[in-house]
Amino acid sequence: MLRFTVATVTYNAGATIRRTLDSVFAQTHAVVEHVIIDGCSNDTTMAEIQRYVERNTDLRHSHSIVLVREPDNGLYEAMNKALQQAKGDYIIFLNAGDKFHSGDTLSEVAAQLDARYNPTRRPAVVYGETDLVDNEGRFLRHRRLRAPKVLTWKSFLQGMLVCHQSFYVRTDIARTIPYDLRYRFSADYDWCIRVMRHGQHRHLALHNTGLILTDYLSEGMTTRNHRRSLFERLRLMAHHYGWFRALAAHVWFIIRALIYR
């Protein structure tokens, strides 16, 4: 049976972590590994995680939990730790405040993959749509950037069309492509491009589920540092697509932002 690793990276996330833990706990898919990387939180995060672990144990839940608690040098280093811990067929990053769109999300994704692909040729990437929620987990709106029907690594010249939390990657591929720690805000954008390029080089599919996969907490690190992240993303785009295309894309981003303001 297809196995998913859900990776949750935390630091002082006591206010929002319960929603994420409850979402993973509620998944109906039978084989789920939850890797939690905590950077030595000093708030209520660990109390919430401990309650979650006990609840899994008491109910003989089939989901396995791996907890690593140690200092790190930031979000992306912690995510690299999760890559090395993961044992599932696919890895999904679902951080504090984010949750699966429904209890059946992973079951529905697994059913699609089992029906369409030979286990030896599973897609490099499985992706879908994202809804945005507020700090209380209440629906705000559908994500403005929509996942393309057909995704390629060149699609991200138009921006990060697929939210990182709705971008499931084959673990054997993900583990060989760590996040580049030179990038503080946009290493996930760079990582997704490199993963897609690798998958397409191996002639592996990028599978569109057509599903809303994630309810995403809108105020992430990149959102809070929007201007600095834009400059970093411009450099990344130039690296992958060339300066002319990168600059032209950013002119369009400015126009798009004005249109949808």
C-alpha positions in Angstrom: 0.0 0.0 0.0 1.2 3.5 -0.8 2.8 5.2 2.1 2.9 8.9 2.7 5.3 10.9 4.9 3.9 14.1 6.3 6.7 16.4 7.5 5.9 19.2 10.0 8.6 21.6 10.9 7.9 23.6 14.1 9.3 26.3 16.3 7.1 28.0 19.0 4.0 27.0 17.1 1.8 26.3 20.1 -1.0 28.6 18.8 -1.5 26.8 15.5 0.1 23.3 15.7 -3.0 21.5 17.0 -5.0 22.1 13.8 -2.2 20.5 11.8 -1.8 17.5 14.1 -5.6 17.0 14.2 -5.6 17.0 10.4 -3.0 14.4 10.1 -4.6 12.3 12.8 -7.9 12.4 10.9 -6.6 11.0 7.6 -8.4 7.8 6.6 -5.5 6.5 4.6 -4.1 3.5 6.5 -0.3 4.1 6.1 0.9 7.5 7.2 4.2 8.5 8.7 4.4 11.8 10.5 7.8 13.3 10.9 7.9 16.3 13.2 11.1 18.4 13.4 11.0 20.8 16.3 13.7 23.4 16.8 13.6 23.3 20.6 10.3 25.3 21.0 9.9 26.9 24.4 6.2 27.5 24.3 3.3 25.0 24.4 4.3 23.3 21.1 5.8 20.2 22.8 2.8 19.8 25.1 0.5 19.8 22.0 2.8 17.3 20.3 2.9 15.0 23.3 -0.9 15.0 23.5 -0.9 14.0 19.9 1.6 11.2 20.4 -0.4 9.9 23.4 -3.7 10.0 21.4 -2.1 7.9 18.6 -0.8 5.4 21.1 -4.0 5.1 23.1 -6.2 4.5 20.1 -3.7 2.1 18.5 -3.7 4.5 15.5 -1.9 3.1 12.4 -0.1 6.4 11.8 3.5 6.3 12.9 5.2 9.3 14.4 8.9 10.3 14.3 9.9 13.2 16.5 13.2 15.0 16.3 13.8 17.9 18.8 17.1 19.7 18.4 18.4 23.2 17.4 18.6 24.1 13.8 19.6 27.0 11.6 16.2 27.8 10.3 13.2 26.4 8.4 15.0 24.9 5.4 17.7 23.2 7.4 14.9 21.6 9.4 13.1 20.5 6.2 16.3 18.9 5.0 16.4 16.9 8.3 12.8 15.8 7.5 13.9 14.6 4.0 16.5 12.3 5.6 14.0 10.9 8.1 11.2 10.2 5.7 10.4 6.6 4.8 7.2 7.0 2.8 6.8 6.8 -0.9 5.9 10.5 -1.1 6.8 13.4 1.2 4.4 16.2 2.0 5.4 19.3 3.9 2.5 20.5 6.2 3.6 23.0 8.7 2.0 24.5 11.7 -1.4 26.0 10.9 -1.7 24.2 7.6 -4.0 21.2 7.2 -5.3 18.7 4.7 -8.4 19.9 3.0 -10.4 16.8 4.1 -10.0 13.6 6.1 -10.0 11.7 2.8 -7.3 13.7 1.0 -4.5 11.1 1.1 -6.9 8.2 0.4 -8.2 10.0 -2.7 -4.6 10.7 -3.9 -3.6 7.1 -3.3 -6.6 5.8 -5.2 -5.7 7.9 -8.2 -2.1 6.7 -8.3 -3.0 3.1 -7.8 -5.5 3.3 -10.6 -3.2 5.0 -13.1 0.4 4.1 -12.5 2.6 1.1 -12.2 4.3 1.2 -8.8 7.7 1.2 -10.5 6.8 4.3 -12.5 4.9 6.5 -10.1 4.9 10.2 -10.8 7.8 12.3 -9.6 5.3 14.9 -8.3 1.7 14.8 -7.4 0.0 18.2 -7.1 -3.3 20.0 -6.6 -5.0 23.2 -5.5 -4.9 25.2 -2.2 -7.3 27.2 -0.2 -6.1 30.0 2.2 -7.3 30.1 5.8 -6.8 32.6 8.6 -5.2 32.0 12.0 -8.4 30.4 13.3 -8.5 28.0 10.3 -11.4 29.8 8.7 -11.6 29.8 4.9 -10.5 33.1 3.3 -10.4 32.4 -0.4 -9.1 30.0 -3.1 -5.4 30.6 -3.8 -5.1 33.2 -6.6 -2.4 31.3 -8.4 -4.0 28.1 -9.7 -2.3 24.9 -10.4 -1.9 24.4 -14.2 -3.7 21.5 -15.8 -0.3 20.4 -17.2 2.7 21.2 -15.1 6.4 21.4 -16.2 9.4 22.9 -14.6 9.0 25.9 -16.9 5.6 26.6 -15.5 7.2 28.3 -12.5 8.4 31.1 -14.6 4.9 32.4 -13.9 5.5 32.2 -10.2 4.9 29.4 -7.7 1.8 28.1 -9.4 1.5 25.2 -7.0 1.7 25.8 -3.2 4.5 24.0 -1.6 2.1 22.2 0.7 0.1 20.9 -2.3 3.3 19.6 -4.0 3.9 15.9 -3.1 7.3 14.6 -4.1 8.5 11.0 -4.4 10.8 10.5 -1.4 13.5 8.8 -3.3 13.8 11.8 -5.5 13.3 14.4 -2.7 16.1 13.0 -0.6 18.7 13.5 -3.3 17.7 17.1 -3.8 18.1 19.0 -0.5 16.9 22.6 0.0 19.6 25.1 -0.9 20.4 26.8 2.4 21.8 29.9 0.6 18.3 31.0 0.0 16.5 32.3 3.1 13.0 32.9 1.7 12.6 31.1 -1.6 14.5 27.8 -1.2 11.1 26.0 -1.6 10.6 27.6 -5.0 14.1 26.6 -6.1 13.6 23.1 -4.7 10.3 22.5 -6.6 11.9 23.6 -9.9 14.9 21.3 -9.4 12.6 18.4 -8.4 10.5 18.8 -11.6 13.5 19.1 -13.8 14.9 15.9 -12.3 11.5 14.1 -12.7 11.1 15.2 -16.3 14.7 14.1 -17.1 13.7 10.7 -15.9 10.5 10.8 -18.0 8.3 10.6 -14.9 4.9 12.2 -14.8 3.9 15.3 -12.8 0.4 14.2 -11.8 -2.5 16.7 -11.4 -5.0 15.3 -8.9 -7.6 18.0 -9.7 -8.3 18.1 -6.0 -8.0 20.8 -3.3 -5.3 19.2 -1.2 -4.4 21.8 1.4 -5.8 24.6 3.6 -2.8 26.9 3.9 -2.2 29.4 6.7 -1.7 32.5 4.6 0.8 34.4 6.9 4.0 32.4 6.3 7.6 33.5 6.5 7.8 34.6 2.8 4.5 36.6 3.2 5.9 38.5 6.2 9.1 39.3 4.2 7.5 39.9 0.9 9.9 42.5 -0.6 13.1 40.6 0.4 11.6 37.4 -0.9 10.8 39.0 -4.3 14.4 40.0 -4.8 15.6 36.5 -3.9 13.1 34.9 -6.2 14.2 37.2 -9.0 17.8 35.9 -8.7 16.5 32.3 -8.6 14.4 32.9 -11.7 17.4 34.3 -13.5 19.4 31.3 -12.5 16.8 28.8 -13.9 15.3 30.8 -16.8 17.8 33.6 -17.7 17.7 37.3 -16.8 15.5 38.5 -19.7 12.7 36.1 -18.9 13.1 36.7 -15.1 12.8 40.5 -15.5 9.9 40.2 -17.9 8.1 37.8 -15.5 8.5 40.3 -12.7 7.0 43.1 -14.8 4.0 40.9 -15.3 3.8 40.1 -11.5 3.6 43.9 -10.8 0.8 44.3 -13.3 -1.0 41.2 -12.0 -0.8 42.5 -8.5 -2.3 45.8 -9.5 -5.1 44.0 -11.4 -6.1 41.7 -8.5 -5.6 44.3 -5.7 
